[in-house]
Amino acid sequence: MARVKSDLTGARVLTGTIVDPAGVIRAKQVPIEHAGVFRNQGLGASPSWNVFCIDNTVAFTPRFGVVGDLRLRVDPGPARSLGDGLSWAPAGFFTQDGEPAPVCARGRLRQTVEALAGHGLSALVGGELEFVLTRGDGARWESRCWNAYGLAATLDAEPFLLDLVSAAAKIGLPVEQVHAEYGDGQFELSLSPADPVTAADHIVLARVLAGRVARRHGLAVSFSPLPFADGAGNGAHLHVSLSRRGLPVLSGGDGPHGLTGDGAAMIGGIVAGLPDVVGVLAGSVLSAARLRPRRWSGAFACWGLENREAAVRLCAATRGAVHGASVEVKCVDPSANPYLATSVLLGSALDGIVRGADLPPEVTVDPADLPDAVRLPAGQAAALAALECSPLARALLGEELLEAIGAVRHHEVDTYGKVDLAVLAERFRFTW
């Protein structure tokens, strides 16, 4: 899809967003007359922005404390006018000297894309966003007749969904599909594949847009991994494909289902890396409640053709695959920073290709039925421990980001590790 030209006509306020290591979207705003400063010099932001926790505690570390300053600068290229005087652009962290800050998640993803290019590889990424529609006060929104993927449920939410699709089209957000999902009040938006940075920007923009449209209808949207303790969890699946010098690596080869050698190594790298980086992909205090067997959440580190219980689902290049072959990584949830989640998946894929990783045996059944299936870390503390002990994660993220992620997630473990799930779901329903 061609990039939509930035047009801030009629905008009175520019909002610049970042996503922090806890997966929370944070922002600063300026009158549109000061957009140039936001773009060129940037706005001051304490290093502590990177250790804000989901409950507004600040998990200070030796590196992230009260001393120092970062500059928050917007990227004007993807800027959008959202209507009613509000505009949006993605932002990143820079040093006071104008250099990209090592703790910037968007900058880290750019570095990963550059590393791929250094090996002759390019990537496309597409996001799938599940969310639960609620009443404006956060209580359950109830359809008169909820059926999974049912038409009646969609019709009950018709005014909201029509406005959401129209608003997305108006600002050039490439929505390919919207439908009722499995859980009560749950819907999904599927976004077109794009280059990795643009794809992550689109995920953030889609969440901003969904929340804004919902408010107009007296509703709200929850992107929590588990909005209600007795309800379905929300996923944030990522579809990933790689090409080498214009040729896809997941099709056209003589491996299983048309995989090339690079494609097999790509899947091998992702599967091998998942236990180490699931603390980035699904690392919040509510993530483990979603990431469970027989929930279609990808709780096992394995792959299979169209296997929706495997963490890595291969979508082969068949007639029905509009965008060609891809792998869908199912264990990602909305509490993940989309820039970091994309970066560690692409980094794991590149690691697999560079070292010639073996393709694990394909899983053609529900992995929960296999005694030797590798379960991803089943709790937040275990996922965090695996992340912090992993040389791969350290190489993919760098010391600063790993320290920030550890600080905010350790706070969650220590503060909420023994709190009742229903209390957690209520408390953090709209955190993400």
VENRA-V501304 format. One record per helix or strand of 3 or more residues. SS is the DSSP state (H for helix, E for strand). FROM is the first residue (numbers start at 1). LEN is the number of residues. If there is no record, write none. Layout:
BEGIN
SS:FROM:LEN
SS:FROM:LEN
END
This chain:
BEGIN
E:13:7
E:25:7
H:32:9
E:43:3
H:47:5
E:70:5
E:80:4
E:86:9
H:105:14
E:121:15
H:151:6
H:158:14
E:175:6
E:186:6
H:196:21
E:219:4
E:238:7
H:256:3
H:261:21
H:287:4
E:300:6
E:310:6
E:326:4
H:338:18
H:367:3
H:380:9
H:391:7
H:399:18
H:421:7
END
